[in-house]
Amino acid sequence: MTDVTLRDALQKFLDEIAASRSPNTHKAYRQAAARFAEVLSAHGISPALTPVSDLSVEWMGWYIQDLHNASVATEQLYITALRAFYEYAAAQEWASVNLPALHRLCRRRARREAARLPPFPRAEIEKILETVAQAAAAPPQDERKLLRILRDRALLYVLADTGLRVSEACSLTRGHMDWTEARARVLGKGGRESIVRFSERSLRYLRAYLDARAELDGRQGRPLTSLPLFARHDRRAGKRVLPLSARSAEKVVEEWVVRALGERARGTITPHTFRHYFVTVVLRGSGGNVRLAQELARHRSITTTQRYTHLSDDELDRGYHEIFNEM
């Protein structure tokens, strides 16, 4: 076997993840590993002193049990991360792990996300888009406020019409855009490069925003292609063109949720809800073509896309009526 400690083995695993996966994935796996270390410590096992050769499937059971108060998404992510560590340790021949037993445990003990999602707030998303479009149609005279509202309109319509993850949208530069083909090259989850298509209205709002930003961009002394597609327009940024962070983009969404739907709606719609909206619109507009939706949303597994094929109560009522009452 080996004298490598469990703590050292976890660190080597995380180094591998950092080198091969996205920063967000590495962060999530690091958090999962830290949770695992806490669980072991609670059971009297010191990761700093215990050799990785002692790695036990039973420990995964403890870990899963500890996650039962977490959200379903967090539980699934953390279990996936720790399962990958077990597989890594086995591949390195650091520990004799019964992988079939491990996989059975994960399947049996991990909760599954419900096949039906909660009612989807399509009308609310469209109300938000309408609200920001109306506000941008009568923009303020102040330059910073003008740029901010044009940026917000462009960002929300891009999220709704492209299916981009918020981190992907914020990482885009002007050079990533192919205006002629109405698409952009995006580095997505797992470092995968892919093509994302843009609607006419999202391109129109992007152009309006960038046209208003042209003088500011021209004063940066840098190639336009290197400048962020979505920039900050706050006092601390001043006259610099700095990229909008994913967290700031989340706050933009939150602001317009409240403006369109009221304070009680705060926190109910996030940037990921816009991605959900995109997948749902594709499915409904294509007659339920799950494969098309999977490719456009860039889901690795078609199972992920199938979670969005839920129908509203109105659609179920209409479908039932058409089948049974018009015979």
C-alpha positions as CSV (number, residue, x, y, z in Angstrom):
1,M,0.0,0.0,0.0
2,T,1.3,3.5,0.9
3,D,2.1,5.8,3.8
4,V,0.2,8.7,2.2
5,T,-2.2,10.2,4.7
6,L,-5.8,10.7,4.0
7,R,-5.3,14.5,4.1
8,D,-2.4,14.3,1.6
9,A,-4.4,12.1,-0.7
10,L,-7.3,14.5,-0.7
11,Q,-4.9,17.4,-1.5
12,K,-3.4,15.4,-4.4
13,F,-6.9,14.7,-5.7
14,L,-7.9,18.3,-5.5
15,D,-4.7,19.3,-7.3
16,E,-5.7,17.0,-10.2
17,I,-9.2,18.5,-10.3
18,A,-7.7,22.1,-10.3
19,A,-5.5,21.1,-13.3
20,S,-8.3,19.5,-15.3
21,R,-11.6,21.0,-14.4
22,S,-13.1,24.5,-14.1
23,P,-12.4,26.8,-11.1
24,N,-16.1,26.4,-10.0
25,T,-15.8,22.6,-10.0
26,H,-12.5,22.7,-8.1
27,K,-14.2,25.0,-5.5
28,A,-17.1,22.6,-5.1
29,Y,-14.9,19.6,-4.8
30,R,-12.7,21.3,-2.2
31,Q,-15.8,22.1,-0.1
32,A,-16.9,18.5,-0.4
33,A,-13.5,17.2,0.7
34,A,-13.6,19.6,3.7
35,R,-17.0,18.3,4.6
36,F,-15.7,14.7,4.4
37,A,-12.8,15.6,6.7
38,E,-15.2,17.1,9.2
39,V,-17.4,13.9,9.2
40,L,-14.3,11.7,9.8
41,S,-13.1,13.9,12.6
42,A,-16.6,13.7,14.2
43,H,-16.2,9.9,14.1
44,G,-12.7,10.1,15.8
45,I,-10.7,9.6,12.6
46,S,-7.9,12.2,11.9
47,P,-7.4,12.8,8.2
48,A,-3.9,14.1,9.0
49,L,-2.8,10.9,10.8
50,T,-4.9,8.2,9.1
51,P,-3.3,6.5,6.1
52,V,-5.4,6.6,3.0
53,S,-5.0,2.8,2.8
54,D,-7.7,2.7,5.6
55,L,-10.2,4.3,3.2
56,S,-13.5,2.5,3.9
57,V,-16.9,2.4,2.0
58,E,-18.5,2.7,5.5
59,W,-17.1,6.3,5.6
60,M,-19.1,7.2,2.5
61,G,-22.2,6.0,4.4
62,W,-21.4,8.4,7.2
63,Y,-20.8,11.2,4.7
64,I,-24.1,10.6,2.9
65,Q,-26.0,10.5,6.2
66,D,-24.4,13.8,7.2
67,L,-25.6,15.4,3.9
68,H,-29.2,14.6,4.5
69,N,-30.0,18.2,5.7
70,A,-28.3,19.7,2.7
71,S,-30.2,20.7,-0.5
72,V,-30.7,17.9,-3.0
73,A,-28.3,19.6,-5.5
74,T,-25.6,20.0,-2.9
75,E,-26.0,16.4,-1.7
76,Q,-25.7,15.1,-5.3
77,L,-22.7,17.3,-6.1
78,Y,-20.8,16.4,-2.9
79,I,-21.5,12.7,-3.3
80,T,-20.2,12.9,-6.9
81,A,-17.1,14.6,-5.7
82,L,-16.3,12.1,-2.9
83,R,-17.0,9.1,-5.2
84,A,-14.5,10.5,-7.6
85,F,-12.0,10.7,-4.8
86,Y,-12.6,7.1,-3.9
87,E,-12.1,6.1,-7.5
88,Y,-8.9,8.2,-7.7
89,A,-7.5,6.6,-4.6
90,A,-8.2,3.1,-6.0
91,A,-6.7,4.0,-9.4
92,Q,-3.5,5.2,-7.6
93,E,-3.5,1.8,-5.7
94,W,-3.4,3.7,-2.4
95,A,-6.4,1.8,-1.1
96,S,-8.3,-1.4,-1.8
97,V,-11.8,0.0,-2.4
98,N,-14.8,-2.1,-3.2
99,L,-16.0,0.2,-6.0
100,P,-19.1,-1.8,-6.9
101,A,-20.2,-1.6,-3.2
102,L,-19.4,2.1,-3.2
103,H,-21.5,2.7,-6.3
104,R,-24.5,0.7,-4.9
105,L,-24.3,2.7,-1.7
106,C,-24.4,6.0,-3.6
107,R,-27.3,4.9,-5.7
108,R,-29.2,3.6,-2.7
109,R,-28.6,6.3,-0.2
110,A,-28.4,9.4,-2.3
111,R,-31.7,11.2,-2.7
112,R,-33.0,11.7,-6.2
113,E,-34.3,15.0,-7.5
114,A,-38.0,14.8,-8.2
115,A,-38.9,14.1,-11.8
116,R,-41.4,16.9,-11.8
117,L,-40.0,20.4,-11.1
118,P,-42.1,23.0,-9.3
119,P,-44.4,25.2,-11.4
120,F,-42.1,27.2,-13.6
121,P,-42.4,31.0,-13.4
122,R,-42.4,31.7,-17.2
123,A,-44.9,34.6,-16.9
124,E,-42.7,36.2,-14.1
125,I,-39.5,35.9,-16.2
126,E,-41.3,37.6,-19.2
127,K,-42.6,40.3,-16.8
128,I,-39.0,41.0,-15.7
129,L,-37.8,41.2,-19.4
130,E,-40.7,43.5,-20.2
131,T,-39.9,45.7,-17.2
132,V,-36.2,46.2,-18.1
133,A,-37.0,46.8,-21.7
134,Q,-39.5,49.5,-20.8
135,A,-37.0,51.1,-18.5
136,A,-34.2,51.1,-21.1
137,A,-36.6,52.6,-23.7
138,A,-36.6,55.8,-21.6
139,P,-33.1,55.9,-20.2
140,P,-31.7,58.4,-17.7
141,Q,-29.4,61.2,-18.8
142,D,-26.6,60.3,-16.4
143,E,-24.0,58.3,-18.3
144,R,-23.3,55.8,-15.6
145,K,-27.0,55.1,-15.1
146,L,-27.6,54.9,-18.8
147,L,-24.8,52.3,-19.3
148,R,-26.0,50.3,-16.4
149,I,-29.6,50.0,-17.6
150,L,-28.6,49.2,-21.2
151,R,-26.2,46.6,-19.8
152,D,-28.9,45.1,-17.6
153,R,-31.3,44.8,-20.5
154,A,-28.7,43.1,-22.6
155,L,-27.6,40.8,-19.8
156,L,-31.1,39.6,-19.0
157,Y,-32.1,39.0,-22.6
158,V,-28.8,37.2,-23.2
159,L,-29.5,34.9,-20.2
160,A,-33.0,34.3,-21.3
161,D,-32.3,33.7,-25.0
162,T,-29.0,31.8,-25.0
163,G,-29.1,29.5,-22.0
164,L,-25.7,30.8,-20.9
165,R,-24.7,30.2,-17.3
166,V,-24.1,33.5,-15.5
167,S,-20.4,32.7,-15.0
168,E,-20.1,32.0,-18.8
169,A,-21.9,35.3,-19.7
170,C,-19.6,37.3,-17.4
171,S,-16.5,35.7,-18.8
172,L,-17.3,36.7,-22.4
173,T,-15.2,39.4,-24.1
174,R,-16.1,41.4,-27.2
175,G,-13.6,39.2,-29.1
176,H,-15.7,36.1,-28.3
177,M,-18.6,37.4,-30.4
178,D,-19.2,36.5,-34.0
179,W,-21.7,39.1,-35.0
180,T,-22.1,37.9,-38.5
181,E,-23.0,34.3,-37.4
182,A,-24.9,35.5,-34.3
183,R,-22.9,33.3,-32.0
184,A,-20.1,33.2,-29.5
185,R,-17.4,30.7,-28.5
186,V,-17.8,29.9,-24.8
187,L,-15.6,28.0,-22.3
188,G,-18.2,26.1,-20.2
189,K,-18.2,23.6,-17.4
190,G,-15.3,21.3,-17.3
191,G,-13.3,23.6,-19.6
192,R,-15.3,22.5,-22.6
193,E,-15.4,24.9,-25.5
194,S,-18.7,25.2,-27.3
195,I,-20.8,27.5,-29.5
196,V,-23.7,29.5,-28.1
197,R,-26.3,31.0,-30.5
198,F,-27.8,34.5,-29.9
199,S,-31.3,35.7,-30.8
200,E,-31.9,38.8,-32.9
201,R,-33.3,40.7,-29.9
202,S,-30.4,39.8,-27.6
203,L,-27.9,40.9,-30.3
204,R,-29.8,44.1,-30.8
205,Y,-29.7,45.0,-27.1
206,L,-26.0,44.0,-26.9
207,R,-25.2,46.4,-29.8
208,A,-27.1,49.2,-28.2
209,Y,-25.2,48.7,-25.0
210,L,-21.8,48.5,-26.7
211,D,-22.6,51.5,-28.9
212,A,-23.3,53.5,-25.8
213,R,-20.1,52.3,-24.3
214,A,-18.0,53.0,-27.4
215,E,-16.3,56.2,-26.2
216,L,-15.5,54.6,-22.8
217,D,-14.0,51.5,-24.5
218,G,-12.0,53.6,-26.9
219,R,-10.2,55.3,-24.0
220,Q,-8.9,52.1,-22.5
221,G,-5.8,51.8,-24.6
222,R,-6.5,48.1,-25.2
223,P,-7.7,46.1,-28.2
224,L,-11.5,46.2,-28.2
225,T,-11.6,42.4,-28.5
226,S,-10.0,42.1,-25.1
227,L,-12.7,44.1,-23.3
228,P,-15.5,42.4,-21.4
229,L,-18.8,42.1,-23.0
230,F,-20.5,43.0,-19.7
231,A,-18.7,45.6,-17.7
232,R,-19.1,47.3,-14.3
233,H,-20.6,50.7,-14.2
234,D,-20.2,51.7,-10.5
235,R,-18.2,54.5,-8.9
236,R,-15.3,52.3,-7.9
237,A,-14.8,51.2,-11.5
238,G,-14.8,54.8,-12.6
239,K,-13.7,55.2,-16.2
240,R,-12.1,51.7,-16.3
241,V,-13.8,48.9,-18.2
242,L,-13.8,46.0,-15.7
243,P,-15.7,42.8,-16.1
244,L,-18.9,42.3,-14.3
245,S,-18.5,39.5,-11.8
246,A,-21.0,36.6,-11.6
247,R,-22.0,37.7,-8.1
248,S,-22.7,41.2,-9.4
249,A,-24.7,39.8,-12.2
250,E,-26.8,37.8,-9.7
251,K,-27.5,41.1,-7.9
252,V,-28.6,42.6,-11.3
253,V,-31.1,39.8,-11.6
254,E,-32.3,40.3,-8.0
255,E,-32.7,44.0,-8.6
256,W,-35.0,43.6,-11.6
257,V,-36.9,40.7,-9.9
258,V,-37.9,43.2,-7.2
259,R,-38.6,46.0,-9.6
260,A,-40.8,43.9,-11.7
261,L,-42.5,41.6,-9.2
262,G,-42.1,43.3,-5.8
263,E,-40.1,42.8,-2.7
264,R,-41.8,39.5,-1.9
265,A,-40.3,37.9,-5.0
266,R,-36.7,38.6,-3.9
267,G,-34.7,35.4,-4.0
268,T,-37.3,33.4,-6.0
269,I,-35.7,33.9,-9.4
270,T,-32.0,33.7,-10.0
271,P,-29.8,33.7,-13.1
272,H,-30.2,29.9,-13.3
273,T,-34.0,30.4,-13.5
274,F,-33.3,32.2,-16.8
275,R,-31.4,29.1,-18.0
276,H,-34.4,27.0,-17.0
277,Y,-36.6,29.4,-19.0
278,F,-34.4,29.0,-22.0
279,V,-34.6,25.2,-22.0
280,T,-38.3,25.3,-21.4
281,V,-38.9,27.7,-24.3
282,V,-36.8,25.5,-26.6
283,L,-38.7,22.4,-25.6
284,R,-42.1,24.0,-26.1
285,G,-41.1,25.8,-29.3
286,S,-39.7,22.6,-30.8
287,G,-42.6,20.3,-29.9
288,G,-40.7,18.6,-27.1
289,N,-37.4,17.9,-29.0
290,V,-35.3,16.9,-26.0
291,R,-32.2,16.2,-28.1
292,L,-32.3,19.8,-29.5
293,A,-32.7,21.3,-26.1
294,Q,-29.9,19.2,-24.8
295,E,-27.5,20.4,-27.5
296,L,-28.5,24.0,-27.2
297,A,-28.3,24.0,-23.4
298,R,-25.0,22.0,-23.6
299,H,-26.1,19.4,-21.0
300,R,-23.7,16.5,-20.9
301,S,-26.6,14.1,-20.1
302,I,-30.0,14.1,-21.7
303,T,-31.4,13.1,-18.3
304,T,-30.6,16.6,-17.1
305,T,-32.7,18.1,-20.0
306,Q,-35.5,15.7,-19.4
307,R,-36.1,17.3,-16.0
308,Y,-37.4,20.4,-17.8
309,T,-40.1,18.6,-19.7
310,H,-42.8,19.2,-17.1
311,L,-46.1,20.6,-18.1
312,S,-48.2,23.2,-16.4
313,D,-51.7,22.4,-15.0
314,D,-53.2,24.5,-17.8
315,E,-51.5,22.5,-20.4
316,L,-52.6,19.2,-18.8
317,D,-56.2,20.5,-18.6
318,R,-56.1,21.5,-22.3
319,G,-54.5,18.3,-23.4
320,Y,-57.0,16.2,-21.4
321,H,-59.9,18.2,-22.9
322,E,-58.7,17.9,-26.5
323,I,-58.3,14.1,-26.1
324,F,-61.5,13.2,-24.2
325,N,-64.0,16.0,-24.7
326,E,-63.7,16.5,-28.4
327,M,-64.0,12.9,-29.5
